[in-house]
């Protein structure tokens, strides 16, 4: 699962691209801390508030069922906010730390050793 530190780094990268206040996309509000502000920006990125967000490297079977979740994402940012060439997209990658349960599955599940 992605941790808050990584979410904040992604949000900071996005904010650097966009000098206009984030309130241009969503209601302005006071945040208790910079951390809360950055986590809100990250959640807005994922939810598509700043533009369509989609996984680049997700894998699907022929029936359209998800096989592998994406770890790389791209956001088509609403163009009036871009400070770079409009053909640029904001991309980011998630690096997840395996949970104890996923480690258990990795160690035992493949061999059927439950």
DRENTORKOL-3810 file (N, C-alpha, C; in nm, 4 decimals):
REM DRENTORKOL-3810
@n.u->0.0838; n.v->-0.1176; n.w->0.0000; ca.u->0.0000; ca.v->0.0000; ca.w->0.0000; c.u->0.0889; c.v->0.1248; c.w->0.0000
@n.u->0.0486; n.v->0.2255; n.w->-0.0743; ca.u->0.1248; ca.v->0.3501; ca.w->-0.0820; c.u->0.1156; c.v->0.4236; c.w->0.0515
@n.u->0.2281; n.v->0.4819; n.w->0.0936; ca.u->0.2283; ca.v->0.5518; ca.w->0.2217; c.u->0.2087; c.v->0.7022; c.w->0.2018
@n.u->0.1807; n.v->0.7722; n.w->0.3118; ca.u->0.1536; ca.v->0.9155; ca.w->0.3047; c.u->0.2731; c.v->0.9940; c.w->0.2519
@n.u->0.3943; n.v->0.9514; n.w->0.2855; ca.u->0.5136; ca.v->1.0218; ca.w->0.2384; c.u->0.5176; c.v->1.0228; c.w->0.0856
@n.u->0.4896; n.v->0.9098; n.w->0.0244; ca.u->0.4908; ca.v->0.9017; ca.w->-0.1209; c.u->0.3771; c.v->0.9862; c.w->-0.1808
@n.u->0.2600; n.v->0.9844; n.w->-0.1180; ca.u->0.1483; ca.v->1.0664; ca.w->-0.1651; c.u->0.1857; c.v->1.2143; c.w->-0.1629
@n.u->0.2514; n.v->1.2569; n.w->-0.0554; ca.u->0.2915; ca.v->1.3970; ca.w->-0.0411; c.u->0.3943; c.v->1.4340; c.w->-0.1475
@n.u->0.4888; n.v->1.3445; n.w->-0.1776; ca.u->0.5883; ca.v->1.3711; ca.w->-0.2819; c.u->0.5219; c.v->1.3874; c.w->-0.4180
@n.u->0.4253; n.v->1.3028; n.w->-0.4492; ca.u->0.3534; ca.v->1.3109; ca.w->-0.5759; c.u->0.2761; c.v->1.4429; c.w->-0.5829
@n.u->0.2052; n.v->1.4764; n.w->-0.4754; ca.u->0.1289; ca.v->1.6018; ca.w->-0.4714; c.u->0.2214; c.v->1.7223; c.w->-0.4866
@n.u->0.3383; n.v->1.7190; n.w->-0.4219; ca.u->0.4335; ca.v->1.8299; ca.w->-0.4326; c.u->0.4810; c.v->1.8479; c.w->-0.5763
@n.u->0.5078; n.v->1.7384; n.w->-0.6435; ca.u->0.5489; ca.v->1.7453; ca.w->-0.7844; c.u->0.4397; c.v->1.8081; c.w->-0.8698
@n.u->0.3166; n.v->1.7709; n.w->-0.8440; ca.u->0.2044; ca.v->1.8265; ca.w->-0.9188; c.u->0.1898; c.v->1.9761; c.w->-0.8914
@n.u->0.1996; n.v->2.0154; n.w->-0.7653; ca.u->0.1838; ca.v->2.1555; ca.w->-0.7264; c.u->0.2909; c.v->2.2424; c.w->-0.7917
@n.u->0.4136; n.v->2.1918; n.w->-0.8028; ca.u->0.5214; ca.v->2.2680; ca.w->-0.8665; c.u->0.4895; c.v->2.2993; c.w->-1.0121
@n.u->0.4153; n.v->2.2104; n.w->-1.0786; ca.u->0.3753; ca.v->2.2333; ca.w->-1.2174; c.u->0.2679; c.v->2.3403; c.w->-1.2297
@n.u->0.1934; n.v->2.3645; n.w->-1.1227; ca.u->0.0747; ca.v->2.4492; ca.w->-1.1291; c.u->0.0799; c.v->2.5608; c.w->-1.0259
@n.u->0.1308; n.v->2.6785; n.w->-1.0661; ca.u->0.1406; ca.v->2.7880; ca.w->-0.9697; c.u->0.0042; c.v->2.8455; c.w->-0.9290
@n.u->-0.0989; n.v->2.8240; n.w->-1.0100; ca.u->-0.2326; ca.v->2.8700; ca.w->-0.9737; c.u->-0.2803; c.v->2.7888; c.w->-0.8537
@n.u->-0.3456; n.v->2.8529; n.w->-0.7581; ca.u->-0.3911; ca.v->2.7781; ca.w->-0.6400; c.u->-0.4815; c.v->2.6604; c.w->-0.6786
@n.u->-0.4697; n.v->2.5556; n.w->-0.6025; ca.u->-0.5492; ca.v->2.4357; ca.w->-0.6247; c.u->-0.6981; c.v->2.4684; c.w->-0.6157
@n.u->-0.7332; n.v->2.5765; n.w->-0.5474; ca.u->-0.8732; ca.v->2.6164; ca.w->-0.5333; c.u->-0.9381; c.v->2.6474; c.w->-0.6683
@n.u->-0.8585; n.v->2.6654; n.w->-0.7743; ca.u->-0.9160; ca.v->2.6877; ca.w->-0.9071; c.u->-0.9988; c.v->2.5665; c.w->-0.9505
@n.u->-0.9638; n.v->2.4481; n.w->-0.9005; ca.u->-1.0352; ca.v->2.3252; ca.w->-0.9371; c.u->-1.1403; c.v->2.2850; c.w->-0.8353
@n.u->-1.1164; n.v->2.3188; n.w->-0.7126; ca.u->-1.2057; ca.v->2.2729; ca.w->-0.6065; c.u->-1.2221; c.v->2.3850; c.w->-0.5042
@n.u->-1.3234; n.v->2.3767; n.w->-0.4194; ca.u->-1.3475; ca.v->2.4832; ca.w->-0.3218; c.u->-1.2254; c.v->2.5098; c.w->-0.2341
@n.u->-1.1994; n.v->2.6365; n.w->-0.2110; ca.u->-1.0881; ca.v->2.6756; ca.w->-0.1239; c.u->-1.1264; c.v->2.6440; c.w->0.0208
@n.u->-1.0316; n.v->2.5946; n.w->0.0951; ca.u->-1.0580; ca.v->2.5676; ca.w->0.2365; c.u->-0.9291; c.v->2.5792; c.w->0.3139
@n.u->-0.9412; n.v->2.5959; n.w->0.4418; ca.u->-0.8239; ca.v->2.6012; ca.w->0.5283; c.u->-0.7886; c.v->2.4587; c.w->0.5691
@n.u->-0.6607; n.v->2.4258; n.w->0.5599; ca.u->-0.6140; ca.v->2.2928; ca.w->0.5971; c.u->-0.5413; c.v->2.3019; c.w->0.7304
@n.u->-0.5552; n.v->2.2007; n.w->0.8109; ca.u->-0.4928; ca.v->2.1987; ca.w->0.9429; c.u->-0.3405; c.v->2.1978; c.w->0.9338
@n.u->-0.2883; n.v->2.1415; n.w->0.8237; ca.u->-0.1429; ca.v->2.1316; ca.w->0.8079; c.u->-0.1083; c.v->2.1207; c.w->0.6598
@n.u->0.0199; n.v->2.1402; n.w->0.6296; ca.u->0.0673; ca.v->2.1194; ca.w->0.4923; c.u->0.0466; c.v->1.9741; c.w->0.4503
@n.u->0.0636; n.v->1.8827; n.w->0.5454; ca.u->0.0449; ca.v->1.7408; ca.w->0.5160; c.u->-0.0982; c.v->1.7133; c.w->0.4705
@n.u->-0.1953; n.v->1.7684; n.w->0.5420; ca.u->-0.3357; ca.v->1.7494; ca.w->0.5045; c.u->-0.3627; c.v->1.8083; c.w->0.3658
@n.u->-0.3046; n.v->1.9256; n.w->0.3389; ca.u->-0.3208; ca.v->1.9899; ca.w->0.2084; c.u->-0.2668; c.v->1.9000; c.w->0.0968
@n.u->-0.1457; n.v->1.8484; n.w->0.1147; ca.u->-0.0835; ca.v->1.7640; ca.w->0.0125; c.u->-0.1587; c.v->1.6316; c.w->-0.0055
@n.u->-0.2064; n.v->1.5736; n.w->0.1028; ca.u->-0.2835; ca.v->1.4495; ca.w->0.0923; c.u->-0.4151; c.v->1.4734; c.w->0.0183
@n.u->-0.4747; n.v->1.5902; n.w->0.0387; ca.u->-0.5971; ca.v->1.6250; ca.w->-0.0336; c.u->-0.5680; c.v->1.6411; c.w->-0.1817
@n.u->-0.4571; n.v->1.7061; n.w->-0.2153; ca.u->-0.4180; ca.v->1.7218; ca.w->-0.3562; c.u->-0.3974; c.v->1.5847; c.w->-0.4197
@n.u->-0.3305; n.v->1.4945; n.w->-0.3484; ca.u->-0.3093; ca.v->1.3589; ca.w->-0.4011; c.u->-0.4424; c.v->1.2889; c.w->-0.4271
@n.u->-0.5332; n.v->1.2926; n.w->-0.3292; ca.u->-0.6636; ca.v->1.2280; ca.w->-0.3465; c.u->-0.7390; c.v->1.2885; c.w->-0.4649
@n.u->-0.7296; n.v->1.4209; n.w->-0.4813; ca.u->-0.7928; ca.v->1.4858; ca.w->-0.5952; c.u->-0.7318; c.v->1.4396; c.w->-0.7268
@n.u->-0.6016; n.v->1.4177; n.w->-0.7291; ca.u->-0.5362; ca.v->1.3649; ca.w->-0.8501; c.u->-0.5965; c.v->1.2305; c.w->-0.8882
@n.u->-0.6031; n.v->1.1410; n.w->-0.7917; ca.u->-0.6539; ca.v->1.0058; ca.w->-0.8151; c.u->-0.8014; c.v->1.0083; c.w->-0.8554
@n.u->-0.8785; n.v->1.0991; n.w->-0.7966; ca.u->-1.0226; ca.v->1.1048; ca.w->-0.8220; c.u->-1.0578; c.v->1.1799; c.w->-0.9508
@n.u->-0.9571; n.v->1.2380; n.w->-1.0182; ca.u->-0.9825; ca.v->1.3039; ca.w->-1.1460; c.u->-1.0289; c.v->1.4482; c.w->-1.1366
@n.u->-1.0088; n.v->1.5123; n.w->-1.0223; ca.u->-1.0514; ca.v->1.6513; ca.w->-1.0062; c.u->-0.9737; c.v->1.7431; c.w->-1.1009
@n.u->-0.8449; n.v->1.7176; n.w->-1.1210; ca.u->-0.7608; ca.v->1.8055; ca.w->-1.2018; c.u->-0.7575; c.v->1.7641; c.w->-1.3485
@n.u->-0.8182; n.v->1.6549; n.w->-1.3808; ca.u->-0.8207; ca.v->1.6007; ca.w->-1.5159; c.u->-0.8277; c.v->1.4498; c.w->-1.5086
@n.u->-0.8580; n.v->1.3863; n.w->-1.6202; ca.u->-0.8705; ca.v->1.2400; ca.w->-1.6225; c.u->-0.7417; c.v->1.1737; c.w->-1.5760
@n.u->-0.7557; n.v->1.0796; n.w->-1.4830; ca.u->-0.6425; ca.v->1.0043; ca.w->-1.4303; c.u->-0.6633; c.v->0.8580; c.w->-1.4668
@n.u->-0.5626; n.v->0.7982; n.w->-1.5287; ca.u->-0.5767; ca.v->0.6576; ca.w->-1.5652; c.u->-0.4436; c.v->0.5853; c.w->-1.5506
@n.u->-0.4547; n.v->0.4559; n.w->-1.5236; ca.u->-0.3369; ca.v->0.3715; ca.w->-1.5095; c.u->-0.2792; c.v->0.3380; c.w->-1.6459
@n.u->-0.1508; n.v->0.3568; n.w->-1.6615; ca.u->-0.0846; ca.v->0.3316; ca.w->-1.7891; c.u->-0.0557; c.v->0.1832; c.w->-1.8077
@n.u->-0.0095; n.v->0.1185; n.w->-1.7027; ca.u->0.0395; ca.v->-0.0186; ca.w->-1.7167; c.u->-0.0522; c.v->-0.1246; c.w->-1.6549
@n.u->-0.1802; n.v->-0.0923; n.w->-1.6396; ca.u->-0.2746; ca.v->-0.1935; ca.w->-1.5901; c.u->-0.2915; c.v->-0.3006; c.w->-1.6974
@n.u->-0.3142; n.v->-0.4233; n.w->-1.6543; ca.u->-0.3344; ca.v->-0.5337; ca.w->-1.7493; c.u->-0.4748; c.v->-0.5912; c.w->-1.7314
@n.u->-0.5399; n.v->-0.6186; n.w->-1.8453; ca.u->-0.6753; ca.v->-0.6734; ca.w->-1.8446; c.u->-0.6792; c.v->-0.7998; c.w->-1.9302
@n.u->-0.7697; n.v->-0.8903; n.w->-1.8965; ca.u->-0.7868; ca.v->-1.0084; ca.w->-1.9811; c.u->-0.8806; c.v->-0.9742; c.w->-2.0963
@n.u->-0.9071; n.v->-1.0722; n.w->-2.1829; ca.u->-0.9896; ca.v->-1.0449; ca.w->-2.3015; c.u->-1.1342; c.v->-1.0095; c.w->-2.2682
@n.u->-1.1781; n.v->-1.0387; n.w->-2.1452; ca.u->-1.3135; ca.v->-1.0023; ca.w->-2.1035; c.u->-1.3180; c.v->-0.8651; c.w->-2.0357
@n.u->-1.2028; n.v->-0.7994; n.w->-2.0303; ca.u->-1.1967; ca.v->-0.6674; ca.w->-1.9688; c.u->-1.1808; c.v->-0.6685; c.w->-1.8186
@n.u->-1.1549; n.v->-0.7869; n.w->-1.7620; ca.u->-1.1345; ca.v->-0.7982; ca.w->-1.6175; c.u->-0.9905; c.v->-0.7614; c.w->-1.5834
@n.u->-0.9731; n.v->-0.6870; n.w->-1.4746; ca.u->-0.8409; ca.v->-0.6434; ca.w->-1.4312; c.u->-0.7571; c.v->-0.7626; c.w->-1.3861
@n.u->-0.6373; n.v->-0.7737; n.w->-1.4421; ca.u->-0.5437; ca.v->-0.8791; ca.w->-1.4023; c.u->-0.4405; c.v->-0.8208; c.w->-1.3059
@n.u->-0.3801; n.v->-0.7093; n.w->-1.3460; ca.u->-0.2769; ca.v->-0.6447; ca.w->-1.2659; c.u->-0.3093; c.v->-0.4964; c.w->-1.2530
@n.u->-0.3123; n.v->-0.4472; n.w->-1.1287; ca.u->-0.3401; ca.v->-0.3055; ca.w->-1.1072; c.u->-0.2229; c.v->-0.2215; c.w->-1.1571
@n.u->-0.2538; n.v->-0.1011; n.w->-1.1997; ca.u->-0.1522; ca.v->-0.0087; ca.w->-1.2493; c.u->-0.0633; c.v->0.0403; c.w->-1.1356
@n.u->0.0616; n.v->0.0664; n.w->-1.1689; ca.u->0.1536; ca.v->0.1327; ca.w->-1.0764; c.u->0.1998; c.v->0.2654; c.w->-1.1347
@n.u->0.1760; n.v->0.2861; n.w->-1.2634; ca.u->0.2091; ca.v->0.4123; ca.w->-1.3297; c.u->0.0791; c.v->0.4776; c.w->-1.3736
@n.u->0.0678; n.v->0.6072; n.w->-1.3452; ca.u->-0.0541; ca.v->0.6805; ca.w->-1.3757; c.u->-0.0219; c.v->0.8056; c.w->-1.4563
@n.u->-0.1222; n.v->0.8497; n.w->-1.5302; ca.u->-0.1094; ca.v->0.9698; ca.w->-1.6106; c.u->-0.2362; c.v->1.0530; c.w->-1.5881
@n.u->-0.2180; n.v->1.1840; n.w->-1.5750; ca.u->-0.3309; ca.v->1.2738; ca.w->-1.5561; c.u->-0.3326; c.v->1.3714; c.w->-1.6725
@n.u->-0.4434; n.v->1.3761; n.w->-1.7449; ca.u->-0.4642; ca.v->1.4770; ca.w->-1.8492; c.u->-0.5147; c.v->1.6017; c.w->-1.7796
@n.u->-0.4217; n.v->1.6865; n.w->-1.7399; ca.u->-0.4561; ca.v->1.8043; ca.w->-1.6605; c.u->-0.5359; c.v->1.9022; c.w->-1.7459
@n.u->-0.6368; n.v->1.9625; n.w->-1.6868; ca.u->-0.7158; ca.v->2.0630; ca.w->-1.7566; c.u->-0.6198; c.v->2.1681; c.w->-1.8102
@n.u->-0.6226; n.v->2.1915; n.w->-1.9400; ca.u->-0.5155; ca.v->2.2643; ca.w->-2.0071; c.u->-0.5003; c.v->2.4097; c.w->-1.9668
@n.u->-0.6024; n.v->2.4765; n.w->-1.9195; ca.u->-0.5837; ca.v->2.6166; ca.w->-1.8816; c.u->-0.4859; c.v->2.6328; c.w->-1.7666
@n.u->-0.4546; n.v->2.5234; n.w->-1.6960; ca.u->-0.3642; ca.v->2.5294; ca.w->-1.5827; c.u->-0.2208; c.v->2.4915; c.w->-1.6151
@n.u->-0.1938; n.v->2.4381; n.w->-1.7322; ca.u->-0.0588; ca.v->2.3915; ca.w->-1.7611; c.u->0.0394; c.v->2.5071; c.w->-1.7731
@n.u->0.1574; n.v->2.4904; n.w->-1.7136; ca.u->0.2635; ca.v->2.5895; ca.w->-1.7270; c.u->0.3686; c.v->2.5408; c.w->-1.8255
@n.u->0.3456; n.v->2.4238; n.w->-1.8815; ca.u->0.4369; ca.v->2.3654; ca.w->-1.9794; c.u->0.3594; c.v->2.3439; c.w->-2.1081
@n.u->0.4249; n.v->2.2902; n.w->-2.2091; ca.u->0.3598; ca.v->2.2607; ca.w->-2.3368; c.u->0.2310; c.v->2.1820; c.w->-2.3123
@n.u->0.1185; n.v->2.2251; n.w->-2.3726; ca.u->-0.0092; ca.v->2.1569; ca.w->-2.3469; c.u->-0.0088; c.v->2.0078; c.w->-2.3796
@n.u->0.0847; n.v->1.9604; n.w->-2.4592; ca.u->0.0872; ca.v->1.8177; ca.w->-2.4890; c.u->0.1447; c.v->1.7362; c.w->-2.3733
@n.u->0.2023; n.v->1.8035; n.w->-2.2752; ca.u->0.2586; ca.v->1.7346; ca.w->-2.1592; c.u->0.1471; c.v->1.6838; c.w->-2.0682
@n.u->0.1697; n.v->1.5728; n.w->-2.0063; ca.u->0.0767; ca.v->1.5169; ca.w->-1.9093; c.u->0.1529; c.v->1.4992; c.w->-1.7779
@n.u->0.0816; n.v->1.5020; n.w->-1.6695; ca.u->0.1448; ca.v->1.4762; ca.w->-1.5406; c.u->0.1416; c.v->1.3264; c.w->-1.5168
@n.u->0.2573; n.v->1.2669; n.w->-1.4996; ca.u->0.2647; ca.v->1.1229; ca.w->-1.4747; c.u->0.3316; c.v->1.0982; c.w->-1.3394
@n.u->0.2939; n.v->0.9903; n.w->-1.2766; ca.u->0.3568; ca.v->0.9518; ca.w->-1.1510; c.u->0.3499; c.v->0.8011; c.w->-1.1360
@n.u->0.4377; n.v->0.7505; n.w->-1.0522; ca.u->0.4461; ca.v->0.6062; ca.w->-1.0308; c.u->0.4307; c.v->0.5769; c.w->-0.8826
@n.u->0.3579; n.v->0.4712; n.w->-0.8530; ca.u->0.3404; ca.v->0.4267; ca.w->-0.7153; c.u->0.4318; c.v->0.3083; c.w->-0.6899
@n.u->0.5035; n.v->0.3147; n.w->-0.5809; ca.u->0.5804; ca.v->0.1975; ca.w->-0.5410; c.u->0.5212; c.v->0.1508; c.w->-0.4097
@n.u->0.4639; n.v->0.0351; n.w->-0.4118; ca.u->0.3941; ca.v->-0.0133; ca.w->-0.2931; c.u->0.4807; c.v->-0.1108; c.w->-0.2162
@n.u->0.4684; n.v->-0.1020; n.w->-0.0871; ca.u->0.5357; ca.v->-0.1974; ca.w->0.0001; c.u->0.4416; c.v->-0.3142; c.w->0.0210
@n.u->0.4893; n.v->-0.4360; n.w->0.0027; ca.u->0.4003; ca.v->-0.5502; ca.w->0.0222; c.u->0.3518; c.v->-0.5592; c.w->0.1666
@n.u->0.2264; n.v->-0.5930; n.w->0.1828; ca.u->0.1717; ca.v->-0.6115; ca.w->0.3178; c.u->0.2119; c.v->-0.7504; c.w->0.3672
@n.u->0.1919; n.v->-0.7740; n.w->0.4939; ca.u->0.2234; ca.v->-0.9064; ca.w->0.5497; c.u->0.1390; c.v->-1.0142; c.w->0.4823
@n.u->0.0122; n.v->-0.9822; n.w->0.4518; ca.u->-0.0740; ca.v->-1.0797; ca.w->0.3879; c.u->-0.0257; c.v->-1.1112; c.w->0.2466
@n.u->0.0156; n.v->-1.0080; n.w->0.1715; ca.u->0.0632; ca.v->-1.0344; ca.w->0.0355; c.u->0.1944; c.v->-1.1122; c.w->0.0384
@n.u->0.2775; n.v->-1.0901; n.w->0.1402; ca.u->0.4007; ca.v->-1.1690; ca.w->0.1539; c.u->0.3655; c.v->-1.3154; c.w->0.1799
@n.u->0.2649; n.v->-1.3393; n.w->0.2646; ca.u->0.2209; ca.v->-1.4746; ca.w->0.2947; c.u->0.1734; c.v->-1.5444; c.w->0.1673
@n.u->0.0919; n.v->-1.4751; n.w->0.0889; ca.u->0.0416; ca.v->-1.5328; ca.w->-0.0361; c.u->0.1577; c.v->-1.5629; c.w->-0.1303
@n.u->0.2510; n.v->-1.4697; n.w->-0.1394; ca.u->0.3668; ca.v->-1.4892; ca.w->-0.2270; c.u->0.4450; c.v->-1.6133; c.w->-0.1860
@n.u->0.4665; n.v->-1.6310; n.w->-0.0563; ca.u->0.5469; ca.v->-1.7418; ca.w->-0.0084; c.u->0.4742; c.v->-1.8761; c.w->-0.0163
@n.u->0.3438; n.v->-1.8775; n.w->0.0093; ca.u->0.2716; ca.v->-2.0032; ca.w->0.0217; c.u->0.1748; c.v->-2.0327; c.w->-0.0932
@n.u->0.1176; n.v->-1.9270; n.w->-0.1488; ca.u->0.0103; ca.v->-1.9445; ca.w->-0.2442; c.u->0.0518; c.v->-2.0082; c.w->-0.3770
@n.u->0.1689; n.v->-1.9732; n.w->-0.4263; ca.u->0.2093; ca.v->-2.0245; ca.w->-0.5556; c.u->0.2313; c.v->-2.1737; c.w->-0.5570
@n.u->0.2803; n.v->-2.2258; n.w->-0.4479; ca.u->0.3085; ca.v->-2.3689; ca.w->-0.4414; c.u->0.1902; c.v->-2.4471; c.w->-0.3851
@n.u->0.0870; n.v->-2.3755; n.w->-0.3400; ca.u->-0.0276; ca.v->-2.4428; ca.w->-0.2789; c.u->0.0014; c.v->-2.4906; c.w->-0.1395
@n.u->0.1100; n.v->-2.4377; n.w->-0.0787; ca.u->0.1536; ca.v->-2.4780; ca.w->0.0536; c.u->0.0826; c.v->-2.3923; c.w->0.1587
@n.u->-0.0462; n.v->-2.4223; n.w->0.1847; ca.u->-0.1236; ca.v->-2.3429; ca.w->0.2815; c.u->-0.1177; c.v->-2.4133; c.w->0.4155
END
